[in-house]
Amino acid sequence: MSSKRQKENEEKIAKAISTLQTVVDSTITPRNIRKVVKDAILMLNDTKLSIGVRVANAISVLDEISQDPNMPSFSRVTIWSALSTLESIRE
């Protein structure tokens, strides 16, 4: 992978993490959803795995939790925004 693409991917991951952090910091988001989002952030920060694996793991758990009927619309839209950023990452 070119260093330019690597840098772009890392920037997109940082942007997604920052977006997800707003959900974690929100007091209106239920605790179980905040926990899953925190886990996704940890996955994205796990540099032992390749970018593709980190992103795929995070997308998987975020996509699942975004279906939760108890999720406030603010949190759902924010998670969708982060998912959109993550889905644009290509190795």
N, C-alpha and C positions, 0 to 999 in steps of 0.2 A: 504494500500500500504506500502511496506517495505520502511524503511528510505533510504536504498541503492538505490532502484529504484527511489524514490523521488529525491534523490541527482543527479542521472544520468539524469533524466528528466529536472531538473533545469539547469544542465550543458548544455544539448542539446538546451534548450530554449535560454540560454545566447549565445551559439555559433551561433544560427540562428539570434538572434538580432544583433550580431556583424556583421554577413554577410550582413544582410539587411541594416545596418547603412551605409555600403559602397555605396549602391544605393542612399540612402538619401543624402549623402555627395557629390555625383557625379554631376558635373555641366552639363554633357551631358544628364542626365536623365531628360525627360520632367517633368514640375512642377506637373501635375496631377498624374503622376505615383509616384513621390516622396511623394505626399500627401497620397496616398493609402498605400504605404509602411510604412510611419510614423504611420498611423492608425493601421496597423497590429502590429507594434512594441508596440503601446499603449495597444492593445488587449493582447499581450503576457505578458505584465507587470501588467495586472489587476489581482492582487492576490485575489480579492473578488470572482473570479470564479475558478472552479477546473481546473487543468492542461489540462484535456481532452477538456473542453469547450474552453479554451483560444486558444489551438492549433487548434481545429476544425474551430473556427472563423477566425483565421489568415490564415489557409490553404485556406479557402473558398475565401477570398478577394484576396489573392496572386495568386491563381490559375486563377481567373477571369482576373486580371490585366495582367498576363503573356501572355494572348492571344492578348493584344493590339498591332496592327500592327505598331504603332509609336514608340514602345519601342526599344532602341538601343540593339544590341545583347549582349553587356557587361552586361547590366541591366537584361536582360532575363535570361542569364546563371547564374548570381548571385542569382536571385530570385529562379530559379530552384534548386540551391544548398541549399538554405535555406529551401525550401519546402521538399527536400529530408531529411534534418536533422529533420524537424518537423514531417514528416510522420513516422519516426522511433521511435517516443515517444509513449509509451504504459503505460496506467494507471494500 
